[in-house]
Amino acid sequence: MSAVSDRLPTFPWDKLEPYKKTAAAHPDGIVDLSVGTPVDPVPELVQKALIDAADSPGYPTVWGTPALRDAITGWVERRLGAREVTHRHVLPIVGSKELVAWLPTQLGLGPGDRVAYPRLAYPTYEVGARLARADHEVYDDPTELDPTGLKLLWLNSPSNPTGGVLSKGELTRIVAWAREHGVLVFSDECYLELGWEAEPVSVLHPDVNGGSYDGLVAVHSLSKRSNLAGYRAAFLAGDPAVLGPLLEIRKHGGMMTSAPTQAAVVAALGDDEHVRVQRERYAARRAALRTALEGHGFRIEHSEASLYLWATRDESCWSTVAHLAERGVLVAPGDFYGDAGARHVRVAFTATDERVRAAVQRLA
């Protein structure tokens, strides 16, 4: 066991504990803006679907029910503009983090194979490569990478942590380069429905991929759009030549979404109204926090989409974390996401309206 755990970096959130204690000592309590976890209720129609499916004594299937696959294919075509998506083009997964962490292993990657991901990125991309003993590297522009031995290219748009968005033109250029060099592209698009100052585009859009899904897989989650982080509900869509073998591997591994969760996902993907309502909540919180942070001397960079504000006071991120913790506000240090984030902090706007108001008052 230690041989596996020794491959992994120190779990970053443990380093935040002293600052969390400081923030929690504030007379009015902590405002935790460090983790992008949903706090609003699960939509009633989703709860009802879960309850109605509670009597599910048999094993669920890894590929999901036909109704679930129908819901995924329908959403991918309706929301992402994808065309001619069949059941072979989709695969349910047990939350997106599980997939990110274990994908290189499931793809059979190992020593000598290379995995690349953005310079500022979700830490689990690196973890996945380390678990597989594959080499890993970061990029600013993936088309400047040496394609030799590059087996997996992660894209992330909208970005966690920066909220940056790759344009349709950029995606098209990257996809063309990856295909030219035989590089498999996985595009983490979990924040795609949360565009604020840009309209995020999927690699599944025909304007990006020319109508072909060859070498492309998109990753989507219901954690953010539908407040289902506790359900562990996500899915892949794209190249059947990639998803077919993954399905077989995941069958052997027992990586199946629970039957009640599958029913809940069908309800969630079939309804756009609850997504609109949740977006309005986040838009209001985002506007309030952005104004307060800028008034407190912060500069906001990128942040065109997602659930975060990428903020800086042009100082060490840990100095900023300490400064805000003294005011009872906890944020994530930018270096959790790579050395390039050493002078930024990531501020989530997933707190309740009451806690956001408290943060705004403290920053005033």
RADAVEN-V695683 format. One record per pair of residues at least 12 apart in sequence whose C-alpha atoms are under 8 Angstrom apart, sorted by the first residue. I is the first residue (numbers start at 0). J is the second residue. D is the distance in whole Angstrom. If there is no record, write none. Layout:
BEGIN
I:J:D, I:J:D
END
This chain:
BEGIN
3:130:7, 6:129:6, 6:130:7, 6:132:8, 7:126:6, 7:129:6, 7:130:7, 8:126:8, 11:335:6, 15:331:8, 18:320:7, 18:321:6, 18:324:6, 18:329:7, 19:324:7, 19:329:6, 21:324:6, 21:325:6, 21:327:7, 22:323:8, 22:324:4, 22:325:6, 22:326:7, 22:327:4, 22:328:6, 22:329:6, 23:327:6, 24:327:7, 25:325:8, 25:326:7, 25:327:5, 27:327:8, 28:327:7, 29:327:5, 29:328:6, 29:329:7, 30:327:6, 30:328:5, 30:329:6, 30:350:8, 30:354:6, 30:355:7, 30:357:7, 30:358:6, 31:328:6, 31:329:5, 31:330:7, 31:350:7, 32:328:7, 32:329:6, 32:330:5, 32:331:8, 32:346:6, 32:347:5, 32:348:6, 32:349:7, 32:350:7, 33:329:6, 33:330:4, 33:331:5, 33:345:7, 33:346:6, 33:347:6, 34:330:8, 34:331:7, 34:347:6, 35:306:7, 35:307:8, 35:347:5, 35:348:7, 35:349:6, 36:223:8, 36:228:7, 36:349:6, 37:222:8, 37:223:7, 37:226:5, 37:227:8, 37:228:7, 37:349:6, 37:350:8, 38:226:8, 38:349:6, 38:350:6, 38:351:6, 39:226:7, 39:351:7, 40:226:7, 41:225:7, 41:226:5, 41:227:7, 42:225:7, 42:226:8, 42:273:7, 44:266:7, 44:267:8, 45:263:5, 45:264:7, 45:266:6, 45:267:6, 46:263:7, 47:263:8, 48:259:7, 48:262:6, 48:263:5, 48:266:7, 49:259:5, 49:260:6, 49:262:6, 49:263:5, 50:259:7, 51:259:8, 52:258:7, 52:259:5, 52:262:7, 53:259:6, 55:258:6, 55:259:7, 58:258:8, 59:255:7, 59:256:7, 59:257:6, 59:258:5, 60:255:6, 60:256:8, 61:91:7, 61:92:8, 61:246:7, 61:249:7, 61:250:6, 61:253:7, 61:254:6, 61:255:4, 61:256:7, 62:90:6, 62:91:6, 62:246:7, 62:255:8, 63:90:8, 63:91:7, 63:255:8, 63:256:8, 63:261:7, 64:261:7, 66:265:7, 67:261:6, 67:262:7, 67:264:7, 67:265:5, 68:86:6, 68:89:7, 68:90:8, 69:86:7, 70:264:8, 70:265:5, 70:268:6, 70:269:7, 71:89:7, 71:234:8, 71:265:8, 71:268:7, 72:84:6, 72:85:6, 72:86:7, 72:88:8, 72:89:7, 74:268:6, 74:269:7, 75:236:8, 79:200:7, 79:201:6, 79:203:7, 79:204:6, 80:203:7, 80:204:5, 80:205:7, 81:203:5, 81:204:5, 81:205:6, 82:204:8, 82:205:7, 82:210:7, 87:239:5, 87:242:8, 87:243:7, 88:236:5, 88:237:5, 88:238:6, 88:239:5, 88:242:7, 89:234:7, 89:235:6, 89:236:4, 89:237:7, 89:239:8, 89:242:7, 90:234:6, 90:235:5, 90:236:7, 90:242:7, 90:246:7, 91:232:8, 91:233:6, 91:234:4, 91:235:6, 91:255:8, 91:256:7, 92:232:7, 92:233:5, 92:234:5, 92:235:7, 92:254:7, 92:255:7, 92:256:7, 93:231:5, 93:232:6, 93:233:6, 93:234:8, 93:254:7, 93:255:7, 93:256:5, 94:220:7, 94:222:8, 94:228:8, 94:230:8, 94:231:4, 94:232:5, 94:233:5, 94:234:8, 95:218:7, 95:219:7, 95:220:6, 95:231:8, 95:232:8, 95:233:6, 95:234:7, 96:123:7, 99:123:6, 99:124:6, 99:127:6, 100:123:6, 100:124:7, 100:126:6, 100:127:4, 100:128:8, 100:130:8, 101:127:6, 101:130:7, 101:131:8, 102:127:7, 103:127:6, 103:128:6, 103:130:8, 103:131:6, 103:133:8, 103:151:8, 104:127:8, 104:128:8, 104:130:7, 104:131:5, 105:245:7, 105:248:7, 106:245:8, 107:131:8, 108:131:6, 108:132:8, 108:133:6, 108:150:8, 109:131:5, 109:132:5, 109:133:4, 109:134:8, 110:131:8, 110:132:5, 110:133:5, 110:134:7, 111:133:6, 111:134:6, 111:148:7, 112:133:5, 112:134:6, 112:148:5, 112:149:6, 112:150:6, 113:133:6, 113:134:5, 113:135:6, 113:136:7, 113:148:6, 113:149:5, 113:150:6, 113:151:7, 114:128:6, 114:133:7, 114:134:6, 114:135:5, 114:136:6, 114:149:6, 114:150:6, 114:151:5, 114:152:6, 114:153:8, 115:135:6, 115:136:5, 115:137:5, 115:138:7, 115:141:8, 115:149:7, 115:151:6, 115:152:5, 115:153:6, 116:135:8, 116:136:7, 116:137:5, 116:138:6, 116:152:6, 116:153:5, 116:154:6, 117:137:5, 117:138:5, 117:139:6, 117:153:7, 117:154:7, 117:155:7, 118:137:5, 118:138:5, 118:139:6, 118:337:6, 118:339:7, 119:159:8, 119:160:7, 119:161:8, 119:336:5, 119:337:5, 119:338:8, 119:339:6, 119:340:7, 120:155:8, 120:158:7, 120:159:6, 120:160:6, 120:336:5, 120:337:7, 121:159:6, 121:160:7, 121:336:6, 122:335:7, 122:336:6, 122:337:8, 124:153:8, 141:173:7, 142:173:6, 142:176:6, 142:177:8, 146:180:6, 146:182:7, 149:182:6, 150:182:6, 150:183:6, 151:182:6, 151:183:5, 151:184:6, 151:185:7, 152:182:7, 152:183:6, 152:184:5, 152:185:6, 153:184:6, 153:185:5, 153:186:6, 153:187:7, 154:184:7, 154:185:6, 154:186:5, 154:187:6, 155:186:6, 155:187:5, 155:188:6, 156:186:7, 156:187:7, 156:188:6, 156:190:7, 156:191:7, 156:199:7, 157:188:6, 157:189:8, 157:190:6, 157:191:6, 157:194:8, 157:199:7, 157:304:6, 157:305:6, 158:190:8, 158:304:8, 158:305:7, 159:305:7, 159:307:8, 160:307:7, 160:309:7, 160:333:8, 160:336:7, 160:345:6, 161:300:8, 161:301:6, 161:302:6, 161:307:7, 161:308:7, 161:309:5, 161:345:7, 162:301:6, 162:302:4, 162:303:6, 162:304:5, 162:305:5, 162:306:7, 162:307:6, 162:308:7, 162:309:7, 163:301:5, 163:302:6, 163:303:6, 163:304:6, 164:197:7, 164:199:6, 164:303:7, 164:304:7, 165:199:7, 165:200:8, 166:199:7, 166:200:7, 167:200:6, 167:206:8, 167:207:6, 168:207:8, 170:202:7, 170:207:6, 171:202:8, 171:206:7, 171:207:4, 171:208:7, 174:202:8, 174:207:7, 174:208:7, 175:208:8, 178:214:7, 181:214:8, 182:214:7, 183:214:5, 183:215:6, 184:214:6, 184:215:5, 184:216:6, 185:215:6, 185:216:5, 185:217:6, 185:218:7, 186:201:8, 186:202:7, 186:215:8, 186:216:6, 186:217:5, 186:218:6, 187:217:6, 187:218:5, 187:219:7, 188:201:7, 188:217:7, 188:218:6, 188:219:6, 189:218:7, 189:219:5, 189:220:5, 189:221:8, 189:223:8, 190:223:7, 190:224:8, 190:304:7, 190:305:5, 190:306:8, 191:304:8, 191:305:7, 192:224:7, 193:224:8, 193:278:7, 193:304:6, 193:305:5, 193:306:7, 194:303:6, 194:304:4, 194:305:6, 195:282:8, 195:303:5, 195:304:5, 195:305:8, 196:303:5, 196:304:7, 197:303:6, 197:304:7, 199:304:8, 201:217:7, 202:215:7, 202:216:8, 202:217:7, 203:215:8, 203:216:8, 203:217:7, 203:237:7, 212:237:6, 212:238:5, 213:237:8, 213:238:5, 213:240:8, 214:238:6, 214:241:8, 215:237:6, 215:238:6, 216:235:7, 216:236:6, 216:237:4, 216:238:6, 216:241:8, 217:235:6, 217:236:5, 217:237:6, 218:233:8, 218:234:6, 218:235:5, 218:236:7, 219:233:6, 219:234:5, 219:235:6, 220:232:6, 220:233:4, 220:234:6, 221:233:6, 221:264:8, 224:274:6, 224:277:7, 224:278:8, 225:267:7, 225:273:7, 225:274:6, 225:277:8, 230:260:6, 231:256:8, 231:260:8, 232:256:7, 232:260:7, 232:261:8, 232:264:7, 281:306:8, 281:348:7, 281:349:7, 284:348:6, 284:349:8, 284:352:7, 284:355:7, 285:308:8, 285:348:6, 287:355:8, 287:356:8, 287:359:7, 288:348:7, 288:355:7, 288:358:8, 288:359:6, 289:308:7, 291:359:5, 291:362:6, 291:363:6, 292:362:7, 294:362:8, 294:363:7, 295:362:6, 295:363:7, 296:312:7, 297:310:6, 297:311:5, 297:312:5, 298:310:6, 298:311:5, 298:312:6, 299:311:7, 306:347:6, 306:348:6, 306:349:7, 307:345:6, 307:346:5, 307:347:4, 307:348:6, 308:345:6, 308:346:5, 308:347:6, 308:348:8, 309:343:7, 309:344:6, 309:345:5, 309:346:6, 310:343:5, 310:344:5, 310:345:6, 310:346:7, 311:342:6, 311:343:5, 311:344:6, 312:342:7, 312:343:7, 313:342:6, 313:343:8, 314:342:5, 314:343:8, 315:341:6, 315:342:5, 315:343:7, 316:332:5, 316:333:6, 316:334:7, 316:340:8, 316:341:5, 316:342:5, 316:343:5, 316:344:6, 317:332:6, 319:332:8, 319:344:7, 320:332:6, 320:344:7, 326:361:6, 326:362:8, 327:358:8, 328:358:7, 330:344:7, 330:345:6, 330:346:5, 330:347:7, 331:344:6, 331:345:5, 331:346:7, 332:344:5, 332:345:6, 333:345:6
END
